[in-house]
Amino acid sequence: MCVLLDENLPRKLARLFGPRVEVVTVRERGWGSKKNGELLAAASGEFDALLAADRNLPDQQNLARYDVTVLVLEARSNTLEDLAPLVPGAIEALRRARRGEAARVEA
């Protein structure tokens, strides 16, 4: 499984997903300046999911247009300390997720 880590999440979060989930950051792809719709279009078909912390993203975009899952991590903050406990739930959500839809993992 290959997922794209949005730029508003700490890069060190990628290491916590382990060997079965390949995590690429938006910055590594050179997509740091893309808006949400552009980012979804770029990730569509190339990545299985976009990991983000923007709780409004699923409501602001027509996700059915994109061949990618949006996984929203909902923690108290975007710090590694607050997000790390969500990783096991995120991995499970990625297994069940459907492309063109959103899933949420909450603290």
N, C-alpha and C positions, 0 to 999 in steps of 0.2 A: 504494500500500500504506500502511496506517495501523497504527502500532504504539503500544502503551502502555508507557511506561518506568516500571518499578517504583521506589518511593521509596528503595530501598536503593542505587540507581545514581545517579551524578552527573548533574545536569541538563544540563551542558555536553556530555555524550555525544550528546545528541539532534542537535546540529549536525553531527556527523561522518557522519551517515547520508545526507546530500545531499538533492537535490530530489526524488528518486523515492520516498523513504520519508518519510512524514509521521510525526513522533514527537511524541506528547503525553505529558506526565508525569502521574503519579498525582495530584500536588499541583495541577496545572492543572485537573484534573477535580473536585477537591475530595474525592477518595477516599482521602486519607491515613490514615484510621483503619480502613479495611476490612481484614479478615483475608483470607488467601489465597483461600479458597473464595468469599467475598463479592466479592472483586476479580475473580476469574475469571468469576463470574456477571454482574457489571456489564459487563465487557469483552466478553463473549460476544456475537457477532453485530455489535457496533459496531466492534471492532478486529480486525485480521487476526492479531495476535500480542501477547503480553505478554512483554516483555524483563525478565528477572530475573537475580539472582545467587544466589538460594537454590537450592543444589544438591539439596536434599531435596524441593523443591516437587513435582516429577513423581511422587515416591513417596508423598507425603502426600495427594494429591488424585486423584480419579477423572477424569482429563482428558477421557475420552470423553464426559462429560456436558456439556462446554462447546464452543461453536462458536468456538474461538480456539486458536491455537497457543501453546505456551509455549516460549520460546527462553531457555535458561539460558547465561549468559556465565560461563565458569569461568576466572578469572584469579587471580594471586597475591593481589591485593587488589581492593577496589572503587574504587580511585582511577582518575581519568581516564587517568593515565599507563599503568597496567596494562591498562585496558580498551580504549583506543584501537586497539591493534594487532588486536583481535578484530573490529573493525567490518567489514572486507571479508568475512571468513568468516561473520559474522552476516547480512550482506546476501544472500550466496549461500544460506545455510541458510533464510532467510525465503522465498526463491524456491521452494525444494524442500519446504518444511514443509507438513504437513497439519493441518487443524483437528482439535482433540481429541487431539493428540499433542504430545510434547515433542521438542525437538532441543537438542543441546549444542554450544557452540563453546568450544574449549579453547585456552589459550595454548600 
